[in-house]
Amino acid sequence: MSKVPVSFEWLSGCSGCELAVVDMHEKLLRILDAVEIVRLPILMDMKGYPKAALGIITGGLRTEHDIHCLHEMRKSCDRLLAFGVCSVYGGPQGSGYAHTLAELEDASYRTNPTTRTTFVPDQGVPKLLDGVRPIDSEVQVDLYLPGCPPHPYYVFEALSAVVEGREPEFGPQNVCYRCDRKMVHTDVTKLRRIHEGAMEADKCFLSQGVLCMGSATLDRCLAPCPTRGAPCTGCAGPSENVVLEPNRDLRTEIADRMSRITKIPREAIVREMELRSKTYYAYAMASPVFRQKPTFLLRKWISGAAS
C-alpha cells in the first residue's frame, strides 16, 4: 500500500505541537509506516509546498508571511488540519487582542527596560497583522484538533483516521468527563488559589473554592492536570456549549456552576474572572468564538482591573 503524503507548516507558534507528534513514542513508528512526511519545517529544509493528502498547520496568523504560507498549504493539500490551539483559536499569543499594535510595539521595544530602542525593527522582517487570527479566518479548514499541545492520544487518532480514510473519533465531552474528582456541595464562602492550603484529592476544585476551567473546556488532553492535583487552565479551548451558544461565556458558565455547589456569591466569581481575564481566556481570546459574543468585554474588564 502506498504511503499517505503529509505536509506540515509552522506559522507563528512555539513548536510545542511538533513535539506532541514525537510524544506519540512507539506509536509514531506505526504512523510512519503508513505516511510519508513530505514537508516538516522544524526538521526538513524544504522551501516549496509539495502535493499532500493532508496538510497540518501549527501556529496562528500573526504576520503577512503566515498568510502567504497558509494559502500555499491550502493549494497544495487535499485536506487541512488546524493542529493546536494557536491554529484553531489563536492561542496564548492572542492576548495581544487586548492592546493596540502600537502598544505592543512600545512594550517590546521603545519602553522595554531590557531591550529598549528608539525604533521598531521593520527591515527584513514580515509585517505584523493588526492582531492574531486563527487559520480558518483566512482559508477553509477540514479538521480541528485544539490543545496546547494536543495530547498524543488525540494526535494518534487524528493521523490514524486520515490513513484509514475515516473521520476521527473526537468526542464533544469536556475535561470533567475524564476527571475522577467529585463535585459536591460545600460550605466554602471564599475563592482561593491552588497554593493557599492543602487540597482534598478526591473533591472537585470548584467545590473547594478554586477556579478550574475543566467544566467549560473541551477534552483534548485526557484531563492530566485535575487528576494530578492542578486545576484546568482551559488549554484546549471552550467546550461545545460555550462555542455554540452566543450568550454562554466562560465566566458565567463557571460562576453559575460554582455558586450552586458552594456559598461563594456568583458575582464574586464573575468579578474574579473578569479581573484576571487574560488568564482565564488565555487560549482563545483571539477567536471569533469569543470576540463576536455580546458577553465578551475583555478590554472593559482589563480597564477595570487596572483602575
N, C-alpha and C positions, 0 to 999 in steps of 0.2 A: 504494500500500500504506500502510495506517495505521501510525503510529509506535507502538513499544512503550513504554508508560509505565514509567519507572524512578524509584524514590524512594530517597533517601539519608537515613540518620540517623547522627549523630555523637555517640557516647557518650563515655566517659572515654578520651580519646586525644589525640594531638598534632597532628592534621590532615595528617600525612605521607602517609596513604593517599589523601586527597583530591588532594594534589599528584601522586601517582602516576598518577591519572587524566589530569591535564593533561599529564603527561610522555609520553603517547602521541603528542604533537605532531600531525602531519598526519593520523595515523590516527584521532585524536579526531573530526575532521571527518566521516570515514566513519561513525563510530558515531552522531554527532549527526544524520546523515541518516536513521537508522533508529530512533532512540529519542527519546522526549520526557522530559526530566528534570522531574518534577512537584514534586520536593522536594529541596533541597540546602542544608542549614543554613549552610554556610560562605559561600554566595553569595546565597541567597534568604531573604527574610523571610516564611517560611511556618510558621505555628503549628499548622496542622492536619495530618492524615495522609490525603492523597488516595489513592484506589484506584490500585494499580500492579501490573503483571505481575511486576516484580522489585523487591525491597527490598534495598538494600546497606547493611550495618551496619559501621561502623568504630568502633574503641574497644571497651573491655571494660566489664564491670559493676562499678562502684565505689560507686555511690550508689543510694538508693531511686528517685531520679528516672530513673536509667538503666533500671531495671527497668520503670518505667511506660512510658517511651518505647519500649522494646523490645517490650512487649506491644501497643502501638498499631501498631507496624510489622507485627508478625505478623498482626494482624487485618486490616490494610489491604493486604497484599501477597500475591500468589499464591505466590511463591517467595521465600525469604530466603537471601541470600548473606552469609556471615561473611567480611568483607574485611579482611585484615591480621592479623598475629599477635596483636594485642590482642583482637580479636573471636574468633579461633579458639582461642587458648591463654591469654589473659590479658595477655600481653605483658610488657615490661620492668618495668612498674609492679607486676607480680605478685611482685616481690622482697619486697614487704611481707608476704608469706606467712611469712617467716622471723621476724616480730615480731608482738606483740600490737597491737591498735588503740591502746591506751594508750601503748605505747612509741613508736609513730609520731607520736601527738599531742604527746607530750613533746618528741621530737626536732624537730618542726616549729614548736612554739610555746613551751612552757614552758622548755626548756633550750637553745633555738637561740641562738647567740651574736649573731646579727644581727637577728633578729625576735622576741626574747624577749618573752613576755607572761605575765600571771598567769592567763590563761584560754584556753580553746579556743573559737573562734567557733562558735556553734550557732544563731544567729538569722538567718533569711532565706537559709539555705543548705541544700542537700539533706543528709539524714542519710547518713553513710558506712555501708557494709556492713562486716561483720567482716573481709572480705578481697576481693580482686579475683577475678572469676569470668569464664570465657568465656561467650559468649551461649547456647551450647547447654545450659548448666546450668539455663536458665530456659525456653527455648522450643525448638520443633523447628526445625532448620536444614536447608536443602536442598542448599546448595553451600558449599564451603570454599575459600578462597584465602588461605593464610598468606603471610607475608613482612613485612618491616619497612623499607619497604613492599613489596608485591608488585611484581615487575618489570613495566614497561609491556607487555612481550611477553605475559605471562600475563593482564594486565588486559584487553588487546585480545581475547585468545582467549576469556576468560570472557564478556565482553559480546557478542562476535560469536556465541557459541554460543546465548545467550539470544535474540538477534534471529533467528537461523536455526532455532530450535526443535530444537536438538540438544544432546547432552551435551558439555561442554568436553573437549578432548583434553589432560588433565593426566597426565603420566607419573609412575610411582612411583619414578623414579630419584633418587639422592642427588646432592649437589653435585659429587662427584668425577666423575660421568658426563660433565660438561662441562669439567672441568679438564684442561689438557694437561700437567701436571706428572707425572713418572714416579715411582711408588712402588717403590723399590729397597732392597736390603739394604745397611746401612752399619755402621760400627764406632763410631757415636756412643754415648757412655756416659752423657751428662747432658742433662737438659732445659735449654732456653734460651728466651729471649724473642726476639721478632722484631727488636728493636733491638740485640741483642747480636751484632754481627758481620754481615758480608755473607751474603746467601742465594744459593744456586745457583738460577738462574732456571728450570731445567728439571727440578728434583728436588722430589718431594713434601715438604711441610713436616714431616710425621711422620718421614720418613727423615732429616731434618736436626735432629731433636730439638725441634721447635717444635710445640706443640699446635695442631691445626687441626681444626675440627668438621665439615669437609666430608663425611667418610665416614659420619657419623651424622646428617646434616641433609638434609631434603627439598629438592630443587631447585625453587625458585620464584623464581630470581634469575638464571639463566644463568651462575653462577659468576664474577661480576666481580671478587671480592676475590682468590681464589687465583691467577687468571690474570693479575692485575696487581700481584702482589707482597705481598699481605696474607693472612694465614690466615683461614679462615672462622670467624665467631663464632656461627653457628647461628641466624641471624635468621628463617629460615623454619620453625623448629621441628624436632622429631626426625624421622628417617627412618621409613619404614613398619615396618621390622622392630623398631625400638625401641618404636613405638606399639603394635604388635600382640602382642608377646611380653612377658608380665608380668615376667619375670626379666631382660630385657635393659635395660641402662641406659647412659647416655651415657659415664660414666667407665669402665665395664668394656668397652664396645664399643671406645672409643678406646685404652684400655690394652692390650687383647688384640692389637689390630692393630699398635700402635706397638712393643710389646715384641717382636713377631716379626720386625720389619724393622730394629730397632736392638739395641743391647746395654744399653738402659735397662731396669732392673727393672720389671716390671709393677706392683709395689706402690708404687714411687716415682711412677709416672704417676697411679695411682688416688689416692694421697695428695695430689698437687698439685691435682687436680681437685676434691677434697673441700675443701681449704683455700680454694680460690677458686670455690666452687660458685655464688656469686651471679653470677659472670661466665659460667661455662660453662652454667648453667641459666637464664640471664637471661630468655629469651624465653617459656619455657613452664612455669616452676615453679609457677604458679598453677593449672595444669590438672590434672584427674584423671589425665591421661596419665602424669604423674609422681607426683602426690600419693598415688595409690592403689597404687603399686608397692611391694612389700615391701622393695625395694632402695633406696628413696629416703628418706634420713635427713638431710634438709637441716639441721634445727635442731641435730642432733647434730654434724654436720660444722662448722657455724658456731661452736658452742660449743667444739669442739676447736681451731679456728683462733684463737679469742680467748685461749685458755689458754696 
